[in-house]
Amino acid sequence: MTQFTDEEKLAELEKEIAFRWAVFSRQVKAGRMKQADMDRRIALMQAIRDEYRRVTRRARRVVERVFYGRTAP
């Protein structure tokens, strides 16, 4: 199985958020999606991205502290 870095995963989340914004904006303009639905679905992806970012930072700090006796940025 392919392994991906945290940075690659976060970059893909950013691309997905931009993609959704572009697609959903067209859907809203065409009347096939409500603005509130677009906003909610994009906000959900942003929340996933933000939580993943927090979790990976926290894990990195723990590894640095436990294994190297220092704090990661």
N, C-alpha and C positions, 0 to 999 in steps of 0.2 A: 504494500500500500504506500502511496506517495505521502511524504511528510511535508507539511507547509509551516513556515515560520509564522510567528505572531504578526509580524509586519506584513507578510503576504496576505494573511487573513483579514487584517484591518484594511488593507488597500482594496481588497475585493469587496468588503462591506461598503467602503466609500463609493466604489464604482456602482454597486447595486443601488445605493441611495440616489446617486445622480441619474441612473437609468430609470428608476421608478419615477423620479421627479419629471423627467422628460416625457415618459410614456403617460403617466397619470395626468399631466398638464394637458396633453392632447385629448385624453379621455374626458376631462372636465369641459374643455372647450367644445367638444362634440356633443356634450350632454349625456354621455354614457357613464359618467361617474360624478358623484357629488363632491364638491370641494372639501366638505368635512371628512369624507371617506379618504380622499387623497391625503389630507393633513394627518389623519390618524395613522394611516399605513406607513407614511414616511416617518412620522414621529416614532412609531414602533421600531423601525429599522435603526433609527438614530439611537434609541434607548438600548437596543442590543449592542450596537457599536460601542456606546459609552460604557456599558457594563463590562463588555469584553476587555476594553482598554483598562478599566479599573482593576479587574481580576488579574490580568497579565502583569500589570505594574506591581500589584501586591505580591504576586508569586515571585516575580523577579527580585523584589526586596528581600523576601524570606530566603531565597536561595543565596543571595549575596551575603546576607547576615550569617546564615548557618554555615555555609561552606567557605566563605572568604573573610568573615568578620568585618564586613563593611556594608554600607547602605548604597543601593543602586539609585541613580537619579530618577 
